[in-house]
Amino acid sequence: MLILAFDTTSLWGGAAIFDGHKCLAQARHNGPATYSVSLFELINDILQRTHLAMRQIDLFAAANGPGSFTGIRVGLAAAQGWSHAFGRPWRGISVLEAMVEEASPDTAWAVPIIDARRGEFYAGLFHRAPRDLETDPATFDSQEGGRVLTPELLPSFLASHIPQGTTATCIMRKDDAAACAIRSLVLDGSRWRLASAFLVPAIARLAYRAETQARQPSATDVSAYYIRASDAELNWKD
């Protein structure tokens, strides 16, 4: 299965083509997050390097947020447009879920944390799913939609959602300096783990897994994952 995966939600995005789990080519975004232009340049580059055409792609996988409002819209519009044009399925993958996939924590709970600007953070909550230890990779199920929290509220969020006596891993991206700076606020007994800032491989793996298991996309899978309303929406007046 040929998968075209891309992340347009942050400065650390990019695109890649996978044949199943094997990466055929990847390109990382550099510079300002002007994905309305750079996404198509990145994808054209990896198509040329792999000698593939868009019509040969079997599955499109796009990060659906949280992150840049404009970037999310560009990525989802591209995935939906190519899916419709070439008659192929597409999957929307949460950046928070991709962080958990990339970090592969060994605890019962995982808490991905992303800088949300304005002195706030996105925090997700994932619980390890039951699995066959002999055959299945570790998977985590989202327990609720992401929350926007100030650093001061993070400890109480963790304390109220993670049962006492269980273990949790807080995850941030390596280049997310703001998230890395709040380690001192983590609960005693919780762990920290760094995930790669470049999440496209994890996005491809999650999309491939969902497609091969024939999971029906949920409403959140095929819509933008904003968490916070945009300034335009907040300032809208009738």
C-alpha positions in Angstrom: 0.0 0.0 0.0 1.5 3.3 -1.1 0.8 6.1 1.5 1.3 9.8 1.0 1.5 11.3 4.5 2.0 14.9 5.4 2.0 17.3 8.4 1.2 21.0 7.8 0.3 21.9 11.4 3.6 23.4 12.6 7.1 24.5 11.5 8.3 20.9 11.8 6.1 19.4 9.2 6.8 17.8 5.8 5.7 14.9 3.6 6.7 11.4 2.9 5.8 8.4 0.8 5.6 5.0 2.4 5.1 1.5 0.9 3.5 -0.1 4.0 6.0 0.6 6.8 8.9 1.3 4.4 9.7 4.9 3.8 10.5 5.5 0.1 11.2 9.2 0.4 10.6 12.1 2.7 11.0 15.9 2.7 11.0 18.2 5.7 9.6 21.7 5.7 12.1 24.5 6.3 11.4 28.1 7.0 8.0 29.8 7.7 4.9 27.6 7.7 3.6 28.8 4.3 2.2 25.4 3.4 -0.2 26.8 0.8 2.9 26.9 -1.4 5.5 24.6 0.2 3.3 21.5 0.7 2.9 21.0 -3.1 6.6 21.6 -3.6 7.5 19.0 -1.0 5.2 16.5 -2.5 6.3 17.1 -6.0 9.9 16.5 -4.8 9.2 13.1 -3.3 7.1 12.0 -6.2 9.9 12.8 -8.6 12.5 11.0 -6.4 10.3 7.9 -6.2 9.3 8.0 -9.9 5.7 7.8 -8.7 2.5 9.7 -9.9 -0.3 10.9 -7.6 -2.7 8.4 -9.2 -0.6 5.5 -7.8 -1.1 6.6 -4.2 -3.4 4.2 -2.3 -4.0 6.2 0.8 -3.6 9.9 1.8 -2.8 10.7 5.5 -2.9 14.3 6.8 -2.3 15.7 10.3 -5.6 17.3 11.3 -4.3 19.3 14.3 -3.9 20.8 16.8 -1.7 23.4 15.4 -1.7 26.2 12.8 -5.2 27.1 11.7 -4.1 27.9 8.2 -1.8 24.9 8.0 -4.5 22.5 9.2 -6.9 23.8 6.5 -4.3 23.5 3.8 -3.5 19.9 4.7 -7.0 18.7 5.0 -8.2 20.4 1.9 -5.3 18.8 0.0 -6.1 15.3 1.4 -9.8 15.6 0.6 -9.2 17.0 -2.8 -6.7 14.3 -3.9 -9.0 11.6 -2.3 -11.9 12.8 -4.4 -9.9 13.3 -7.6 -8.2 9.9 -7.6 -10.9 7.9 -5.8 -8.6 6.9 -2.9 -9.3 6.9 0.8 -7.8 9.5 3.2 -7.2 9.6 6.9 -6.9 12.5 9.3 -4.5 11.8 12.2 -4.2 13.8 15.4 -0.8 15.3 16.1 -1.3 14.3 19.8 -1.9 10.7 18.8 1.1 10.8 16.5 3.3 12.1 19.4 2.2 9.1 21.4 2.9 6.7 18.5 6.3 8.2 17.9 7.3 8.2 21.6 6.0 4.7 22.2 5.8 5.0 26.0 5.9 1.9 28.3 3.4 3.3 30.9 -0.3 2.9 31.2 -1.0 6.5 30.4 0.4 9.0 27.9 0.0 12.8 28.0 1.3 14.6 24.9 1.8 18.3 25.5 2.2 21.0 22.8 2.8 24.7 23.1 -0.5 26.5 22.3 1.0 30.0 22.5 -0.3 32.8 24.7 1.3 31.0 27.7 -1.0 28.0 27.3 -0.5 24.3 26.2 -2.5 21.6 24.5 -2.6 18.5 26.6 -4.1 15.2 25.5 -4.9 12.0 27.5 -4.3 8.5 26.2 -4.6 5.1 27.9 -2.9 2.0 26.8 -5.3 -0.4 25.1 -5.5 -4.1 25.9 -3.4 -6.1 23.4 -1.9 -9.5 22.5 1.7 -9.1 23.7 2.9 -11.7 21.3 1.6 -10.1 18.1 0.2 -6.6 18.5 2.1 -3.3 18.8 1.2 -1.2 21.8 -1.7 1.1 21.1 -3.2 4.0 23.1 -6.8 5.1 23.0 -7.7 8.8 23.4 -9.7 9.3 26.6 -11.0 12.8 25.7 -10.4 15.7 23.4 -7.3 17.8 24.0 -7.4 20.5 26.7 -6.0 24.0 26.6 -4.3 24.6 29.9 -2.0 27.1 31.6 1.2 25.6 33.1 -0.3 26.1 36.6 -3.3 23.9 35.8 -1.3 21.0 34.3 -0.6 19.3 37.7 -4.3 19.3 38.7 -5.3 18.1 35.2 -3.0 15.1 35.6 -4.0 14.4 39.2 -7.7 14.4 38.4 -7.5 12.2 35.3 -4.7 9.6 36.1 -5.6 7.1 38.8 -3.3 6.9 41.8 -0.9 4.0 41.6 -0.7 4.0 37.8 2.1 5.3 35.7 2.1 8.1 33.1 4.5 9.5 30.5 4.3 13.2 29.5 5.5 13.6 25.9 6.7 16.7 24.1 8.4 17.3 20.7 12.1 17.8 20.8 12.0 21.3 19.2 9.1 22.5 21.3 11.1 24.6 23.7 8.0 25.9 25.6 6.7 22.5 26.4 10.2 21.2 27.4 10.5 24.2 29.8 7.6 23.0 32.0 9.0 19.7 33.1 9.2 20.8 36.8 5.4 20.9 36.9 4.9 17.2 36.2 3.4 15.0 38.9 5.7 13.0 41.0 6.0 9.5 39.6 5.3 10.6 36.0 7.9 10.4 33.3 8.9 12.6 30.4 9.8 11.4 27.0 10.9 13.4 23.9 9.2 12.6 20.5 10.7 13.6 17.2 9.4 17.0 16.0 9.0 15.4 12.6 5.8 13.3 13.0 5.1 12.3 9.4 6.3 8.7 9.8 4.1 8.2 12.8 1.2 9.7 10.9 1.8 7.3 8.1 1.9 4.3 10.5 -1.3 5.2 12.2 -3.1 5.8 8.9 -1.8 2.5 7.6 -2.9 0.6 10.7 -6.4 2.2 10.6 -6.8 1.4 6.9 -5.6 -2.2 7.1 -7.8 -2.9 10.1 -10.7 -1.3 8.1 -11.6 1.1 10.9 -14.5 3.4 10.1 -13.2 7.0 10.4 -14.9 8.9 13.2 -16.2 12.5 12.9 -13.0 13.8 14.6 -10.8 11.9 12.1 -12.2 13.7 9.1 -12.4 17.2 10.6 -10.0 19.8 11.8 -8.8 19.5 15.4 -8.6 23.1 16.5 -9.3 22.9 20.3 -9.3 26.7 20.5 -11.4 28.9 18.2 -9.5 31.2 15.8 -9.1 34.9 16.5 -11.4 35.5 13.5 -14.1 33.4 15.1 -13.7 34.9 18.5 -13.9 38.4 17.1 -16.8 37.7 14.7 -19.7 40.1 15.1 -23.1 39.8 13.5 
